[in-house]
Amino acid sequence: MTSKPFRAFLLPCLLLCIIFCSCARTLPKAPLSTNSLPTPPHSELTNQEICLSEDPVSVETTTIDEIIQSMKRLHALPNKSAYRPHLEELSTKLFQKLLASNDPEIVMMTMLAAASCHHPLSHNMAFSLVRSSYPIIQLAAIQALCSLNTTEADCMLVEALRSDYPVIRLEAAWYIAHKRIPQAFFHIDTLKVKLPAELLPYLPELYAAEGSSSSIQRLRQLLLDPDEQVVLETILAIGKYNLTSFSDVLTKFTSHSPAVLEALAFALQNVPTDAARDKLKILACHSSPYVSLRACLSLIAQGDLSYQNQVQTLAKEGNIFALSALGSCPQPLLPCFAGTEKCVNLNLALSQLMLRDAAAIPSIKTFLALPETELLCASYSPGHALSYWDVTPSQTVVKELEPTFTEQSLRAKEYFLSLALELDEAQFLDVASYIFQEGIFDLYPCLLELLENKQSKSAIALLHEESMRVGAPYNRAFATLGLVKIKNELKEKDLVPILSLSREKKAQSWRFPIPWIESAVSDERMPLQQTSMLAHLYISTVGALAENGSPEAISILVEELSLAPQKYLPFVVSALLYATL
């Protein structure tokens, strides 16, 4: 795992999720206002009817059911492509109606669907939701905005900096920094007076990600900050973003704090000079095991494999950080432990997995199949430059924070599964088959994406086998969907049962959003809003129909307008818009 931001005050940040969790289950006091939303693009047609058939289609509608009926009748007309402006107007009205719902889930799904089809209304939706009084909606809106590379989206991220919630401000600033929008430095710098003191150590990473000359100058100043945590995070940020202009500064930097020296050992990994290597060799002899371990790992990364023995020794002595780090060593001798501690077995298996060692498979299977009563979580060293994974009972977690830790645990499993993709194909498919056999449903969306990327004969054979498995409807549904995506051979009638299956089951439609500062998994990819297993199945099936765009596929989508729950309805509408292009 890569080093993560400041976590000494993680719990106060996590407490914000108490609000997130409660509002996810509580209806807003009043519908979100749509007064600021634009009128439909073809509003001049309002109060008119499309009179090219015996049964005119009214454009003037007042309820969701009336909009749906008008859309269905519109699609029944010949040469429907000529009426696309009217379809767009009805779709806009439907999105507006759904956005005014009292149900936060429907509101969020509407915004995500509008963004997925690049509907003009999506910007206005996101702008309204960024200003919502509910932080969970603000957070999800910000994460959805990252896929909209437009000036309007950037302006909305700036608007989110005015949130009443510090974590939301930091989330918006993180995207602003990575997108490097105009005046990004100014927006980040002004956060200093808007954040509580305990959150200020998160700012260095924002400056490092933005990377302008002004940000570089600010980082130089932060290296002299009286707050040790700020200095520590500044050094980590310099190392994480490989800011080469600090090479001489890091080489000459001194401190009496083991935590700061640990961070320094991490940052020096990216300084390929003799002076940096000499300093790392000194730090490798430090009395703190964290400092010496991190220095050894940096020297190994620079090509000095003689320090593998020191890491190996620390691992054999029971240093769990060293055991977790063995995966980054080119040719370590992985120790064998007679004990059965889950933490030791987990980190040993991850090291084996990172080295593409098939010996990891039995243990990895066990941890992928952990019950809901056990959660995977990350623990960090004092200098935040080392980490390991642990298993904790769910009953030890504060009840209000359980959704956050549950989501973190699921993301960790997805991360482990993606690492397994680097194994030999037969070994990865062994893990994939195990997930299907054990019915680990939460991993099905991630597994399907990995199998789709494989597109090998063996992967297709596995999906064929699962598509015919008796007594496993979810296996059949996901495997069928995967075959459609891989082979691009759509049989519309095969997708209808999938829609029915995912539509009739009750499940949360979007996973608990995690702020950047609380993410325990490597953030190489910007975090996006993710749907749950059933929602993923439904939305992906609708998307497959839209991609095909055949008359039969469009007929199924039109029929689905009357069948879909309101939380899925906006995705059916966006699919219809795409299919009728």
C-alpha positions in Angstrom: 0.0 0.0 0.0 1.1 3.5 -0.6 1.4 6.0 2.2 -1.8 7.7 3.2 -2.6 11.2 4.5 -2.6 12.3 8.1 -4.7 9.9 10.3 -4.0 10.9 13.9 -7.3 12.7 14.0 -9.2 10.2 11.8 -11.9 9.5 14.3 -13.2 13.1 14.4 -13.4 13.1 10.6 -15.2 9.7 10.6 -17.8 11.1 13.1 -19.1 13.2 10.3 -20.2 9.9 8.8 -22.7 9.6 11.6 -24.6 12.4 9.9 -24.1 10.7 6.5 -25.4 7.4 7.8 -28.5 8.9 9.5 -29.4 11.1 6.6 -29.1 8.1 4.2 -32.0 6.5 6.1 -34.0 9.7 6.8 -36.1 11.6 4.3 -35.3 15.3 3.7 -37.7 17.7 5.4 -38.8 19.1 2.0 -38.2 18.2 -1.6 -35.1 19.7 -3.2 -36.0 22.9 -5.0 -36.1 22.9 -8.8 -36.8 26.6 -9.1 -33.3 27.2 -10.3 -33.4 24.5 -12.9 -33.8 25.5 -16.6 -37.0 25.1 -18.5 -36.9 22.2 -21.0 -35.0 23.0 -24.2 -38.1 22.9 -26.3 -40.5 24.6 -23.9 -42.0 26.5 -26.8 -43.8 23.3 -27.6 -45.5 23.2 -24.2 -49.3 22.9 -24.4 -49.0 21.4 -27.9 -49.5 17.9 -29.1 -47.8 15.8 -31.7 -50.7 15.3 -34.0 -49.2 12.9 -36.5 -51.2 9.9 -35.3 -54.8 9.1 -34.4 -53.9 9.3 -30.7 -52.1 12.5 -30.2 -49.1 12.6 -27.7 -49.3 15.4 -25.2 -46.2 17.3 -24.3 -47.9 19.0 -21.4 -47.6 16.6 -18.5 -47.9 17.1 -14.7 -47.1 13.7 -13.1 -44.4 11.0 -13.6 -47.0 8.5 -14.8 -48.2 11.0 -17.4 -44.7 11.6 -18.6 -44.1 7.8 -18.9 -47.3 7.3 -20.9 -46.4 10.1 -23.2 -42.9 8.7 -23.8 -44.4 5.2 -24.5 -46.9 6.6 -27.0 -44.1 8.7 -28.6 -42.1 5.6 -29.2 -45.1 3.9 -30.8 -45.1 6.5 -33.6 -43.4 5.8 -36.9 -40.1 7.5 -37.6 -39.6 8.2 -33.9 -36.2 9.8 -34.6 -38.0 12.8 -36.0 -39.5 13.4 -32.5 -36.3 13.2 -30.6 -36.7 16.9 -29.4 -40.0 15.9 -27.8 -38.4 12.9 -26.2 -35.6 15.1 -24.8 -38.2 17.5 -23.4 -40.2 14.7 -21.8 -36.9 13.2 -20.3 -36.0 16.6 -18.9 -39.4 16.9 -17.3 -39.1 13.4 -15.8 -35.6 14.2 -14.4 -37.0 17.4 -12.9 -39.8 15.5 -11.2 -37.5 12.8 -9.8 -35.1 15.4 -8.6 -37.8 16.9 -6.5 -38.4 13.6 -4.7 -38.4 13.3 -0.9 -36.2 10.2 -1.2 -32.4 11.0 -1.3 -31.7 7.7 -3.1 -34.0 8.6 -6.0 -32.4 12.1 -6.1 -28.9 10.7 -6.3 -29.7 8.1 -8.9 -31.4 10.8 -11.0 -28.2 12.9 -10.9 -26.0 9.9 -11.7 -28.1 8.9 -14.6 -28.2 12.4 -16.0 -24.5 12.6 -15.8 -24.0 9.2 -17.4 -25.8 10.3 -20.5 -24.3 13.8 -20.4 -27.8 15.3 -20.2 -27.6 19.2 -20.1 -29.6 19.1 -16.9 -26.9 17.2 -15.1 -24.9 20.3 -14.4 -27.9 22.1 -12.8 -28.7 19.0 -10.8 -25.2 18.7 -9.4 -25.2 22.4 -8.6 -28.4 22.0 -6.6 -27.2 18.9 -4.8 -23.8 20.4 -4.0 -25.7 23.0 -2.0 -27.9 20.4 -0.3 -28.2 20.6 3.5 -27.3 16.9 3.7 -23.6 16.1 3.6 -24.0 12.6 2.1 -25.7 14.1 -0.9 -23.0 16.8 -1.2 -20.3 14.2 -1.1 -21.9 12.0 -3.7 -22.5 15.0 -6.0 -18.9 16.1 -5.8 -17.7 12.6 -6.6 -20.0 12.4 -9.6 -18.8 15.8 -10.8 -15.3 14.4 -11.4 -16.4 12.7 -14.6 -17.7 16.0 -16.1 -14.7 17.7 -17.6 -16.4 21.0 -18.2 -16.1 24.5 -17.0 -19.5 24.3 -15.4 -18.4 21.2 -13.4 -15.3 23.0 -12.2 -17.4 26.0 -11.1 -19.6 23.6 -9.1 -16.5 22.2 -7.3 -15.6 25.7 -6.3 -19.1 26.2 -5.0 -18.7 23.1 -2.8 -15.8 24.8 -1.0 -18.5 26.8 0.7 -20.0 23.7 2.4 -20.7 23.8 6.1 -18.8 20.5 6.5 -15.0 20.6 6.5 -14.7 17.1 5.0 -16.8 18.2 2.1 -14.6 21.2 1.5 -11.5 19.0 1.5 -13.2 16.6 -0.9 -13.9 19.4 -3.4 -10.4 20.8 -3.0 -8.9 17.4 -3.7 -10.6 17.3 -7.1 -9.8 20.9 -7.8 -6.1 20.2 -7.1 -5.9 17.1 -9.3 -7.8 18.8 -12.1 -5.7 21.9 -11.7 -8.5 24.2 -12.5 -7.8 28.0 -12.9 -6.9 29.6 -9.5 -6.6 26.1 -7.9 -3.8 27.3 -5.6 -5.9 30.3 -4.4 -8.9 28.1 -3.6 -6.7 25.6 -1.7 -4.9 28.3 0.1 -8.1 29.9 1.4 -9.0 26.7 3.1 -6.5 27.4 5.8 -8.9 29.8 7.5 -12.0 27.6 6.8 -10.7 24.3 8.3 -10.4 23.3 12.0 -6.8 23.0 13.1 -6.8 19.2 13.3 -7.5 19.0 9.5 -4.8 21.4 8.4 -2.3 18.5 7.9 -4.3 17.4 4.9 -3.5 20.6 3.0 0.1 19.6 2.0 -1.2 16.8 -0.3 -3.5 19.3 -2.0 -0.6 21.7 -2.7 1.6 18.8 -4.0 -1.2 17.5 -6.3 -1.8 21.0 -7.7 2.0 21.4 -8.3 2.2 25.1 -9.4 5.1 27.3 -8.5 2.9 28.9 -5.8 2.1 25.5 -4.3 5.8 24.5 -4.3 6.6 27.7 -2.4 3.9 27.0 0.1 5.2 23.5 0.7 8.7 24.9 1.4 7.1 27.1 4.1 5.2 24.2 5.5 8.4 22.3 6.0 9.1 24.9 8.7 5.7 24.7 10.3 5.7 24.4 14.1 3.1 21.6 13.9 5.0 18.3 13.6 2.0 16.6 11.8 2.0 19.3 9.2 5.7 18.8 8.5 5.3 15.0 8.4 2.4 15.2 5.9 4.3 17.8 3.8 7.3 15.4 3.5 4.9 12.5 2.6 3.2 14.6 0.0 6.5 15.6 -1.6 7.5 12.0 -1.8 4.1 10.7 -3.1 4.0 13.2 -5.9 7.7 13.0 -6.6 8.4 16.7 -6.5 12.0 16.6 -7.7 12.6 20.3 -6.9 12.8 19.3 -3.2 15.7 16.8 -3.7 18.3 18.9 -2.0 16.0 20.1 0.7 15.1 16.5 1.7 18.7 15.4 1.6 19.7 18.1 4.1 16.5 17.9 6.2 17.0 16.9 9.9 14.7 16.1 12.7 14.6 14.4 16.1 11.2 12.9 15.6 11.1 9.2 14.5 7.8 9.8 12.8 9.1 12.6 10.7 12.3 10.6 9.9 10.1 7.7 8.8 8.3 10.0 6.4 11.6 11.4 5.2 12.9 7.9 4.5 9.8 7.4 2.3 10.3 10.7 0.4 14.0 10.0 -0.2 13.0 6.9 -2.2 12.5 9.2 -5.2 15.8 11.0 -4.9 18.4 9.1 -6.9 21.5 10.8 -5.7 24.5 9.6 -3.7 23.7 12.1 -0.9 20.1 10.6 -0.6 21.4 7.1 -0.6 24.0 7.9 2.1 21.2 9.4 4.3 19.0 6.4 3.8 21.8 4.1 4.9 22.1 6.1 8.1 18.3 5.9 8.6 18.4 2.2 8.0 20.4 1.9 11.2 18.0 4.0 13.3 16.8 2.6 16.6 13.2 3.0 15.5 12.0 -0.1 13.6 9.6 2.0 11.6 12.4 4.4 10.4 14.9 1.6 9.7 12.2 -0.5 7.8 11.1 2.4 5.7 14.7 3.3 4.8 15.5 -0.3 3.8 12.4 -0.3 1.6 13.5 2.9 -0.1 17.0 1.6 -0.7 15.6 -1.6 -2.2 13.4 0.5 -4.5 16.5 2.3 -5.6 18.1 -1.1 -6.5 20.1 -1.9 -3.4 18.9 -5.5 -2.8 21.3 -6.1 0.0 18.8 -4.6 2.4 16.2 -7.3 1.7 17.8 -9.4 4.5 17.1 -6.7 7.1 13.5 -6.5 6.0 13.3 -10.3 6.1 14.7 -10.4 9.6 12.2 -7.8 10.9 9.4 -9.9 9.3 10.6 -13.1 11.0 10.8 -11.2 14.3 7.1 -10.5 14.0 7.1 -6.9 12.7 3.7 -6.9 10.9 4.7 -3.8 8.8 7.8 -5.7 7.5 5.7 -8.7 6.7 3.2 -6.5 4.8 6.1 -4.8 2.9 7.7 -8.0 1.7 5.5 -7.8 -1.4 7.5 -4.8 -2.6 10.8 -6.7 -2.4 11.9 -8.3 -5.7 13.1 -11.6 -4.3 12.3 -12.0 -0.6 12.3 -15.3 1.3 8.8 -15.3 2.7 8.8 -16.7 6.2 6.5 -19.5 7.4 4.5 -19.0 10.5 3.0 -21.8 12.6 0.5 -19.5 14.2 -3.0 -18.9 12.9 -3.4 -15.2 13.6 -5.6 -13.8 10.8 -3.6 -10.6 10.7 -0.3 -12.4 10.0 -1.9 -14.8 7.5 -3.6 -11.9 5.7 -0.5 -9.8 5.2 1.7 -12.8 4.3 -0.9 -13.8 1.7 -0.9 -10.2 0.3 2.9 -10.2 0.0 2.7 -13.5 -1.8 0.0 -12.1 -4.1 2.0 -9.0 -5.0 4.9 -11.4 -5.9 2.5 -13.4 -8.1 3.0 -16.4 -5.8 0.1 -18.9 -6.2 0.7 -19.9 -2.5 -1.4 -16.9 -1.6 -4.6 -18.3 -3.2 -6.0 -20.4 -0.2 -5.6 -17.5 2.2 -6.9 -14.9 -0.2 -10.0 -17.0 -0.8 -10.6 -17.1 2.9 -10.4 -13.3 3.3 -12.5 -12.6 0.3 -15.2 -14.8 1.9 -15.1 -13.1 5.3 -18.6 -12.9 6.9 -20.3 -9.5 7.5 -19.3 -9.8 11.2 -15.6 -9.4 10.3 -14.2 -6.3 8.6 -10.9 -5.6 6.8 -9.3 -2.4 7.9 -5.9 -0.7 7.5 -3.5 0.3 10.3 -0.7 2.8 9.9 2.7 3.4 11.4 3.5 6.6 13.4 5.0 8.2 10.3 2.2 7.1 8.1 4.7 5.7 5.5 4.0 2.0 6.4 0.7 0.1 6.7 -0.8 -3.3 7.1 -4.2 -4.9 6.9 -6.1 -6.3 9.9 -9.4 -8.1 10.6 -11.7 -6.6 13.2 -15.0 -7.8 14.5 -17.9 -5.6 13.3 -19.3 -5.4 16.9 -16.3 -3.5 18.0 -17.1 -0.6 15.6 -19.2 2.3 16.7 -22.7 1.5 15.3 -23.1 4.8 13.5 -19.7 4.3 11.7 -20.4 0.7 10.7 -21.5 1.6 7.1 -18.2 3.4 6.6 -16.1 0.5 7.8 -18.3 -1.9 5.8 -17.7 0.0 2.6 -13.9 0.2 3.4 -13.8 -3.5 3.9 -15.6 -4.2 0.5 -13.1 -1.8 -1.3 -10.2 -3.7 0.3 -11.6 -7.0 -1.0 -12.0 -5.5 -4.5 -8.4 -4.4 -4.2 -7.2 -7.9 -3.3 -9.2 -9.4 -6.1 -7.7 -6.9 -8.6 -4.2 -8.0 -7.4 -5.1 -11.6 -8.1 -5.6 -10.6 -11.8 -1.8 -10.5 -12.0 -1.5 -14.3 -11.3 -1.4 -16.8 -14.1 -4.8 -17.0 -15.9 -5.6 -20.5 -14.5 -4.9 -19.3 -11.0 -7.0 -16.2 -11.3 -9.9 -18.1 -12.7 -9.6 -20.5 -9.8 -10.2 -17.5 -7.5 -13.0 -16.3 -9.8 -14.7 -19.7 -9.8 -14.5 -19.7 -6.0 -16.3 -16.4 -5.7 -19.1 -17.7 -7.9 -19.3 -21.0 -6.1 -19.4 -19.3 -2.6 -21.9 -16.7 -3.8 -19.9 -13.7 -2.7 -22.4 -11.4 -4.3 -20.8 -8.0 -3.4 -17.7 -8.9 -5.4 -19.7 -9.9 -8.6 -19.6 -6.4 -10.2 -15.8 -6.1 -9.7 -15.2 -9.7 -10.8 -17.3 -9.2 -13.9 -15.3 -6.2 -14.9 -12.0 -8.1 -14.5 -13.3 -11.1 -16.5 -14.5 -8.7 -19.2 -10.9 -7.3 -19.4 -9.5 -10.8 -19.7 -11.7 -11.7 -22.7 -9.9 -15.0 -23.0 -11.3 -18.4 -24.0 -11.0 -19.7 -20.4 -12.8 -16.6 -19.0 -15.6 -17.0 -21.5 -15.8 -20.7 -20.7 -16.2 -19.9 -17.0 -19.0 -17.4 -17.8 -20.8 -20.0 -20.0 -20.6 -22.5 -17.1 -22.0 -20.0 -14.6 -24.7 -18.8 -17.0 -26.2 -22.3 -16.8 -25.8 -23.0 -13.1 -29.0 -24.4 -11.6 -30.2 -22.7 -8.4 -27.9 -19.7 -8.7 -29.9 -16.9 -10.3 -27.3 -14.2 -9.6 -24.6 -16.3 -11.2 -26.7 -16.8 -14.3 -27.6 -13.2 -14.5 -24.0 -11.8 -14.1 -22.5 -14.4 -16.3 -25.1 -13.8 -19.1 -24.5 -10.1 -18.9 -20.7 -10.7 -19.0 -21.0 -12.9 -22.2 -23.1 -10.2 -23.8 -20.4 -7.5 -23.1 -17.5 -9.7 -24.1 -18.9 -11.3 -27.3 -21.2 -8.3 -28.2 -23.9 -10.9 -29.2 -27.1 -9.6 -27.7 -30.1 -11.8 -27.3 -32.7 -9.4 -26.0 -34.9 -12.1 -24.5 -32.0 -13.3 -22.3 -31.8 -9.9 -20.7 -35.4 -9.6 -19.7 -35.2 -12.1 -16.8 -32.1 -10.2 -15.5 -34.1 -6.9 -15.4 -36.9 -8.7 -13.6 -34.5 -10.3 -11.1 -32.7 -7.1 -10.2 -35.9 -5.0 -10.2 -37.9 -7.1 -7.8 -35.2 -7.5 -5.1 -34.9 -4.8 -2.5 -31.4 -3.4 -2.0 -29.7 -0.1 -1.5 -28.9 1.3 -4.9 -25.7 3.2 -4.2 -22.9 2.3 -1.9 -21.9 4.4 1.0 -19.6 7.2 -0.4 -16.2 7.5 1.3 -14.4 10.8 1.4 -10.8 10.9 0.0 -9.3 11.5 3.5 -10.9 8.3 4.8 -10.1 6.0 1.9 -7.8 3.1 3.0 -7.2 1.8 -0.5 -4.7 3.2 -2.9 -6.2 6.2 -4.6 -4.5 5.9 -8.0 -7.9 6.1 -9.6 -10.2 9.0 -8.6 -13.0 7.5 -6.5 -16.3 7.5 -8.3 -19.8 6.8 -7.0 -20.3 3.1 -7.1 -23.6 1.2 -7.2 -24.4 -1.9 -5.2 -24.6 -5.4 -6.6 -28.2 -5.4 -7.7 -28.2 -1.8 -8.9 -25.1 -2.6 -11.0 -26.8 -5.6 -12.5 -29.9 -3.6 -13.5 -28.0 -0.5 -14.8 -25.5 -2.6 -16.7 -28.3 -4.6 -18.3 -30.2 -1.4 -19.3 -26.9 -0.1 -20.7 -26.3 -3.3 -22.8 -29.8 -2.8 -24.3 -29.0 0.8 -25.1 -25.6 -0.1 -26.7 -27.4 -2.5 -29.0 -30.1 -0.1 -30.0 -32.1 -2.7 -31.9 -35.9 -2.2 -32.3 -36.3 -5.2 -29.9 -34.0 -3.6 -27.3 -35.7 -0.3 -27.5 -39.1 -2.0 -27.1 -37.8 -3.6 -23.9 -36.6 -0.3 -22.6 -39.9 1.4 -23.4 -41.8 -1.4 -21.5 -39.4 -1.0 -18.6 -40.5 2.6 -18.2 -43.7 1.3 -16.5 -41.9 -1.5 -14.6 -38.8 0.1 -13.2 -38.8 1.4 -9.6 -38.4 5.2 -9.5 -34.8 4.8 -8.3 -33.9 3.0 -11.5 -36.2 5.0 -13.8 -33.7 7.8 -14.7 -31.3 5.1 -16.0 -34.0 3.7 -18.3 -34.7 7.2 -19.6 -31.0 7.9 -20.2 -30.7 4.5 -22.0 -33.6 5.4 -24.3 -32.0 8.7 -25.1 -28.7 6.9 -26.0 -30.5 4.1 -28.0 -32.4 6.6 -30.1 -29.5 8.7 -31.2 
